[in-house]
Amino acid sequence: MTENLTKETFLEKVFNYEKNKEWSFEGEIPAIIDFYADWCGPCKALAPVLEDLSNEYEGKIHIYKVDTEAEQELSAAFGIRSIPSMLFCPKGEEPQMANGALPKKQIEQIIGDVLKIKK
């Protein structure tokens, strides 16, 4: 199941950018962070796809959501200009950003390539 993050839970579960200048992923397993807004049509289209992936990859990756309206500082910290934007966070490597409501197959491809997770 996807989980909504506030700035506080983001700092704890993903990356404490207030403490670290360099990227340092806090998670135990790779994660995808979906930056979205309730009024955004493509974000609504992406939501069920991410729920499906969350169930299919349960225990292998976390899928988090950040409401860009409620968490403007967090969105600004990552330079989010268009939504949906997804931040793919592998263990021990730099994160990669993908923009737009990507099809499920393409997200699975990125999960394999960037997060190094197979189904």
ChimeraX attribute file (.defattr): number of C-alpha atoms within 10 A of each C-alpha:
attribute: neighborCount
match mode: 1-to-1
recipient: residues
	/A:1	15
	/A:2	19
	/A:3	14
	/A:4	15
	/A:5	19
	/A:6	16
	/A:7	18
	/A:8	10
	/A:9	12
	/A:10	19
	/A:11	17
	/A:12	14
	/A:13	17
	/A:14	22
	/A:15	19
	/A:16	19
	/A:17	16
	/A:18	8
	/A:19	9
	/A:20	9
	/A:21	8
	/A:22	10
	/A:23	14
	/A:24	18
	/A:25	23
	/A:26	17
	/A:27	16
	/A:28	12
	/A:29	14
	/A:30	24
	/A:31	24
	/A:32	25
	/A:33	22
	/A:34	29
	/A:35	25
	/A:36	25
	/A:37	18
	/A:38	10
	/A:39	9
	/A:40	11
	/A:41	13
	/A:42	15
	/A:43	19
	/A:44	15
	/A:45	14
	/A:46	18
	/A:47	17
	/A:48	13
	/A:49	16
	/A:50	20
	/A:51	14
	/A:52	14
	/A:53	21
	/A:54	20
	/A:55	15
	/A:56	13
	/A:57	17
	/A:58	13
	/A:59	10
	/A:60	16
	/A:61	22
	/A:62	22
	/A:63	23
	/A:64	22
	/A:65	20
	/A:66	23
	/A:67	17
	/A:68	21
	/A:69	14
	/A:70	12
	/A:71	14
	/A:72	13
	/A:73	12
	/A:74	21
	/A:75	19
	/A:76	11
	/A:77	10
	/A:78	12
	/A:79	9
	/A:80	18
	/A:81	11
	/A:82	10
	/A:83	19
	/A:84	24
	/A:85	21
	/A:86	25
	/A:87	18
	/A:88	21
	/A:89	27
	/A:90	22
	/A:91	17
	/A:92	11
	/A:93	12
	/A:94	13
	/A:95	18
	/A:96	14
	/A:97	14
	/A:98	15
	/A:99	15
	/A:100	13
	/A:101	20
	/A:102	17
	/A:103	11
	/A:104	15
	/A:105	10
	/A:106	11
	/A:107	19
	/A:108	18
	/A:109	14
	/A:110	16
	/A:111	23
	/A:112	13
	/A:113	12
	/A:114	18
	/A:115	23
	/A:116	12
	/A:117	16
	/A:118	11
	/A:119	10
